[in-house]
């Protein structure tokens, strides 16, 4: 499977949802970087299931074991390898999925691509469980970036039409990003967050699932990071974002709203601020022009689909017998993936930014 990504640094994600362990190998990290393991665990705890009725009851502890690449909490320059044991699996719930694919899931396409040899237990390598090592890699990159003043943060922009407040595209700050990061439910407006959580619990009771949007921003990224055409900063971020299961769309800055604008509305006027820095008065471009950072905050929205595994009976087929069937899914599934995907989006942006920052002079 193509779970290897390479752009200055490389990551290779391995394992299956119900296999012995999952993990990641990160290569070409700069040597001598201090990595705070406690902060790493805190970052990863943000994607772990919660005991509030809004996530899966699967209770993995996600205990990290770093096998190489770190000595005295500093990167050594050789591949950084970490794995996480799977300790709370229930594979019997997935026995029929090798022939009865879940609608909206990769069971069928995975079977076609890998001739039926793919591991379907818990979704196998297609599972959101694989975002745990992905978050580890992104958290490592995030610490390296933050040491240079670059911060990434995200929050739930909406769930099932219930909207949170939004970051300012022009004036979002490090403090804005960190204040949301510290919350158990990552929203700006707590009252709207309570409505979202109630809606998620109601979806679970009704055997349904919900989708939503995640807004992400990165601040203090210097101008001049990235390249045009195929190696743009947007290209890299989008490629990594789509490595998160359930992502169906990404837009930067004003995104699809630009289709409704005229040029004078869409264009962001340049000016020199009181400190002599070149900025734009608006930020419809989302901090990236021609694939290269402009020095404005990088802003993007990510669309997350409803969880494919729902408790209601669904129409499917037995693709071996070529018959029409009805599937009643068993197992432990999130009624809404959005809250746990927030740190995953941050991780993807961290990976993309670090990979491009390594081309920056005197990084």
C-alpha positions in Angstrom: 0.0 0.0 0.0 1.2 3.5 -0.7 1.5 4.8 2.8 4.8 6.5 2.2 5.0 10.2 1.8 8.2 12.0 0.8 9.0 15.7 0.5 12.3 16.7 2.2 11.2 14.6 5.2 9.4 11.3 4.7 6.8 9.4 6.7 5.9 5.7 6.3 2.8 4.6 8.2 2.3 0.9 9.0 -0.1 -1.4 10.7 -3.8 -2.3 10.7 -6.6 -1.3 13.1 -6.8 -4.8 14.7 -3.2 -5.9 14.1 -0.7 -6.1 16.9 0.5 -2.5 16.5 0.4 0.6 14.3 3.3 3.0 13.8 5.3 5.4 11.7 8.8 5.9 10.5 9.9 9.5 10.0 13.1 10.1 8.1 15.3 13.2 7.4 14.3 15.2 10.5 16.9 17.8 11.4 19.2 16.4 14.1 19.4 17.9 17.6 15.8 18.9 17.8 14.4 18.7 21.4 11.1 16.7 21.5 9.0 17.0 24.6 7.4 13.6 24.9 4.7 14.8 27.4 3.5 17.4 25.0 3.5 14.7 22.3 1.2 12.6 24.4 -1.0 15.6 25.1 -1.3 16.2 21.4 -2.2 12.6 20.7 -4.7 12.5 23.5 -6.8 15.1 21.6 -7.6 12.5 19.0 -8.3 9.7 21.5 -11.9 8.6 22.2 -13.8 10.6 24.9 -16.2 9.2 27.5 -19.0 11.6 26.8 -21.1 9.7 24.4 -19.8 11.5 21.3 -17.1 9.0 20.3 -16.4 5.3 19.9 -16.2 3.3 23.2 -13.0 1.6 22.0 -10.5 2.3 24.8 -7.0 2.3 23.4 -4.4 3.9 25.7 -2.1 4.8 22.8 1.1 4.2 24.7 3.9 5.4 22.5 7.1 3.4 22.2 9.9 5.2 20.4 12.3 2.6 18.9 14.9 4.8 17.2 15.9 8.3 16.3 15.6 9.9 19.7 18.3 10.0 22.4 17.9 12.1 25.5 14.8 13.6 24.0 16.7 14.9 20.9 16.5 13.8 17.3 19.6 11.9 16.3 19.2 12.4 12.5 18.4 8.7 11.8 14.9 7.5 11.1 12.5 8.2 14.0 10.4 5.1 14.5 7.5 4.9 16.9 4.7 2.3 17.4 1.5 2.0 19.4 0.1 -1.4 20.4 -3.5 -2.2 19.7 -5.0 -3.6 23.0 -8.8 -3.2 22.7 -9.9 -5.0 19.6 -13.1 -6.9 18.8 -12.5 -8.5 15.5 -15.6 -10.8 15.5 -17.8 -7.8 14.5 -16.0 -7.6 11.1 -16.1 -11.2 9.8 -18.8 -10.6 7.1 -17.2 -7.5 5.7 -14.8 -9.4 3.4 -17.8 -10.1 1.3 -20.5 -7.6 2.4 -19.0 -4.1 2.0 -20.2 -1.2 4.0 -21.7 1.6 2.0 -19.5 4.7 2.1 -16.5 2.7 3.3 -13.4 1.4 1.5 -14.3 -2.3 2.1 -15.3 -2.9 -1.6 -12.6 -0.8 -3.2 -9.9 -2.2 -0.9 -11.0 -5.8 -1.8 -10.8 -4.9 -5.6 -7.4 -3.2 -5.2 -5.8 -5.9 -3.1 -7.6 -9.0 -4.6 -9.5 -9.7 -1.3 -6.3 -10.1 0.8 -6.8 -6.8 2.7 -7.4 -6.9 6.4 -11.0 -5.8 6.9 -11.0 -6.0 10.7 -11.8 -2.6 12.1 -11.2 -1.2 8.6 -7.7 -2.5 8.5 -5.2 -0.1 7.0 -8.1 2.2 5.9 -9.1 2.8 9.5 -9.1 6.1 11.3 -7.0 4.2 13.8 -4.0 5.0 11.6 -4.4 8.7 12.3 -2.7 8.0 15.7 0.8 7.5 14.2 0.0 10.3 11.7 -0.7 12.6 14.6 2.6 11.5 16.2 4.5 12.6 13.1 2.6 15.9 12.9 3.2 16.6 16.6 6.9 16.1 16.2 7.0 18.5 13.3 4.8 20.9 15.2 7.3 21.1 18.1 10.1 21.8 15.6 8.1 24.6 14.0 7.0 26.2 17.3 10.6 26.5 18.3 10.9 28.8 15.3 7.7 30.7 16.2 5.3 29.0 13.7 2.0 27.8 15.3 -0.8 25.7 13.8 -4.2 25.4 15.3 -7.7 24.1 14.3 -11.2 23.9 15.6 -14.6 22.5 14.6 -16.1 25.0 12.2 -19.5 23.2 12.1 -21.2 19.9 12.7 -24.4 19.1 10.9 -25.1 22.8 10.2 -24.3 24.0 13.7 -21.6 26.6 13.3 -18.8 27.8 15.6 -17.3 31.3 15.4 -14.5 31.7 12.9 -10.8 32.6 13.1 -10.0 36.1 11.7 -8.2 35.4 8.3 -6.1 38.5 8.8 -5.5 38.8 12.5 -5.7 35.2 14.0 -2.9 34.9 16.6 -0.9 32.2 18.3 -3.0 32.9 21.4 -6.2 32.3 19.5 -4.9 28.9 18.3 -3.6 27.8 21.7 -6.8 28.7 23.5 -8.8 26.3 21.4 -6.2 23.6 21.5 -6.5 23.4 25.3 -10.2 22.6 25.2 -11.5 19.0 25.4 -14.1 19.9 22.7 -12.2 22.1 20.2 -14.5 25.0 19.5 -14.4 28.8 20.0 -18.0 29.3 21.1 -18.7 26.9 24.0 -22.5 27.4 23.7 -22.4 26.2 20.1 -20.1 23.4 21.2 -22.7 22.1 23.7 -25.3 22.1 20.8 -23.0 20.1 18.6 -22.3 17.5 21.3 -26.0 17.1 22.0 -26.6 16.6 18.2 -23.9 14.0 18.1 -25.4 12.1 21.0 -28.8 12.2 19.4 -27.3 10.9 16.1 -25.8 7.9 18.0 -29.2 7.1 19.6 -30.8 7.2 16.2 -28.2 4.9 14.7 -26.9 7.8 12.5 -23.7 9.7 12.0 -22.8 13.3 11.3 -20.2 15.2 9.3 -18.8 18.7 9.5 -16.1 21.2 8.7 -12.8 21.9 10.4 -11.1 25.3 10.2 -7.3 25.4 10.5 -4.8 28.3 10.6 -1.0 28.6 10.7 0.6 31.9 11.9 4.1 33.4 11.5 4.9 31.4 8.4 7.4 33.7 6.5 6.7 34.8 3.0 8.5 32.8 0.3 7.8 29.2 1.4 6.7 26.8 -1.4 7.0 26.6 -5.1 4.7 27.0 -8.2 2.8 24.5 -10.2 3.2 20.9 -8.8 5.2 21.7 -5.7 3.0 24.4 -4.2 2.3 24.7 -0.5 -1.4 24.2 -1.1 -0.6 21.0 -3.1 1.5 19.6 -0.2 -1.1 20.5 2.5 -3.9 19.1 0.4 -2.1 15.8 -0.3 -1.5 15.2 3.4 -5.0 16.4 4.4 -6.5 13.7 2.1 -4.4 11.1 3.9 -6.9 11.5 6.8 -9.8 9.0 6.4 -13.2 10.7 5.8 -11.9 13.9 4.2 -13.9 14.9 1.1 -12.8 18.4 0.5 -10.4 21.2 1.3 -10.4 24.9 0.5 -7.9 27.7 1.2 -8.9 31.2 2.3 -12.2 32.2 0.8 -12.2 28.9 -1.1 -15.3 28.2 -3.2 -16.7 31.7 -2.3 -14.3 33.2 -4.8 -16.5 31.8 -7.6 -19.2 34.4 -6.6 -16.8 37.4 -6.4 -15.5 39.8 -9.0 -11.8 40.6 -9.2 -11.9 43.7 -7.1 -13.6 41.7 -4.3 -11.3 38.7 -4.4 -8.0 40.6 -4.7 -6.3 41.3 -1.4 -4.7 44.9 -1.4 -1.1 45.1 -0.2 0.1 47.6 2.4 3.0 48.3 4.6 2.2 48.1 8.3 3.6 50.3 11.2 6.5 47.8 11.6 7.5 47.9 7.9 6.0 44.5 7.1 4.2 43.9 3.9 0.7 42.5 4.5 -2.7 42.4 2.8 -5.8 44.1 4.0 -7.9 41.0 3.4 -6.9 37.4 3.1 -9.1 35.7 0.5 -5.9 34.0 -0.8 -5.5 32.1 2.6 -1.9 33.1 2.9 -0.7 31.4 -0.3 -0.2 32.9 -3.7 1.2 30.9 -6.6 1.9 28.0 -4.3 4.1 30.2 -2.1 3.4 31.7 1.3 2.6 35.4 1.4 3.4 36.0 5.1 -0.3 36.3 6.0 -1.9 33.6 8.1 -2.5 30.3 6.2 -6.1 29.4 6.5 -8.1 26.5 5.2 -11.3 24.5 5.7 -11.6 20.8 5.6 -14.8 18.8 4.9 -15.3 15.6 6.9 -18.0 13.2 5.8 -20.3 11.3 8.2 -18.9 8.1 9.6 -19.6 5.3 7.1 -20.4 2.7 9.8 -23.9 3.4 11.1 -26.3 1.2 13.1 -29.2 1.3 10.6 -29.7 -1.5 8.2 -28.2 -0.7 4.8 -28.5 -2.0 1.3 -25.3 -3.7 0.0 -24.2 -6.7 -2.1 -22.3 -9.9 -1.5 -19.6 -9.2 -4.1 -18.5 -12.9 -4.2 -22.0 -14.3 -4.8 -23.1 -11.3 -6.8 -26.4 -11.0 -4.8 -28.2 -8.1 -3.2 -28.1 -8.1 0.6 -28.9 -6.1 3.7 -26.1 -5.3 6.1 -26.5 -4.6 9.8 -23.2 -3.2 11.0 -21.8 -4.3 14.4 -18.9 -2.9 16.3 -17.9 0.3 18.0 -17.9 3.4 15.8 -17.8 7.2 16.2 -21.1 8.8 15.5 -19.1 11.8 14.3 -15.4 11.8 13.3 -15.0 15.6 13.2 -13.8 16.3 16.8 -11.1 13.7 16.7 -10.0 14.8 13.2 -9.1 18.3 14.4 -5.6 17.4 15.6 -5.1 15.3 12.5 -5.7 18.3 10.3 -3.1 20.2 12.4 -0.7 17.3 12.0 -1.0 17.4 8.2 -0.4 21.1 8.1 2.6 20.8 10.4 4.1 18.1 8.2 3.6 20.2 5.1 5.0 23.3 6.6 8.1 21.7 8.0 8.8 19.9 4.7 8.8 23.2 2.9 10.5 25.2 5.7 13.6 22.9 5.3 14.2 24.7 1.9 14.1 28.1 3.7 17.5 29.8 4.2 19.0 29.4 7.7 16.2 27.1 8.8 
